[in-house]
């Protein structure tokens, strides 16, 4: 199995203070990886450093690639939901095809197919001709997810994509990531909803103060001791006939 | 899209022809064109070739430059209020021109003033690039541009302040208003190569500006080299704006208003807006320069003044439109 991402002792500093501290991890094909950790644990910084968007020590397999190769190897969806201009949903999603276009900005039939597929996957087909910046925040988030999907890369890295989505779209977004993983692609998704992470992710990485403190299946990582130590919460977590049920119940400190 | 471009193109061609046909020397439109194309031995050929043609050509070149540069700046900064003057080049060029007027160097030879302006623009852009730092961030670029603009503006005021005779000050003030009157083909040949370089650089930005719609992080992850993009932008805008200011003085509002007006017609895409704005800018400056000659033919009305008179109300309209959208 080839690794889509491998990080070797990745360390990112802000001033003297390590925000990401000596992280070594590899992500192979067909994984839906949930990246969890409290605010300020270094989730975003870890992903940006892995992508080469900020200077870091250590090695990332992605920064070894040329910018053009990297853009076809990984799609990155930042947390900030920027759509600067009044463009139609379709045009915004088509921006994801930029790394694949030979020279100009003109879409070929295969690019249009990728855009249509991404629109269908995110339930936006009916919105294709609406102006993206006039949609609600949650709808814009889905437009941007569709843009990342249209990039059709083997690896997708997304930063808190489901924050601000309604429950149905939170679930469907996680399901489409899980579906990508079943197709052999991989997704690394940072999120705060541990219940959705437990349910849809095949693997969880837990960060605390920049260090990778746990790596494994949801059941292995989401133990009461760790949740108490890292997040300061007590949880109800049981496997039921409806799948794993995970519900934080109280704060422990 | 094609319709918009051919419409704008037709508008530019029409206004260009009108610009050639209008002037104090009375002649029919047909006669103007024949005298331009064929040396018929009359002084009218001289008028056409040495006065009206350079004027119309400069209007097209400067208008296209300002429209293109405005669209590129707005696309790069993702801000509809950005304009080409933001990186301080037009102020630096103006400072160079003002210094040459003040010292009398402008009278030394025909192109002394525009060359001084170009040299000062070059110094300005080098300073901006140095101040903005090596990484491709937009924030430092704006700050550097504002610093250089402020400095150049202060120095212009200082020159005016210390100007020993009112005539020199008068000349400086009039030059700064911006005009295309009494320019020759020499000015065209001076500005054209510099502008062409700038057009070439700005025309490479389309993809990168499209990607920047989603923010710097997303653009960078889509394979866009932001440092190179910013360098091409700054050098390209400096070339076109520096050369434009050097031959015609400061002409505002074109780079601000034209991209803003045309954006809805290109579906908001920065790459398409570049060329639409170039044509739109050319049309607007041609129209304003025609207006200058028609409204007060004997009072030497300045193009920059008319442009501001057209631009400010358009800008007000944009403000009200934005307010309606926000409410």
Interface residues (C-beta under 8 A of the other chain):
Chain A: X48 X51 X53 X67 X68 X70 X71 X72 X74 X75 X76 X77 X78 X80 X82 X83 X84 X85 X86 X87 X88 X91 X92 X95 X96 X98 X99 X101 X104 X105 X131 X144 X147 X151
Chain B: X78 X206 X207 X210 X211 X212 X213 X214 X215 X217 X218 X220 X221 X222 X223 X224 X225 X263 X264 X267 X268 X269 X270 X271
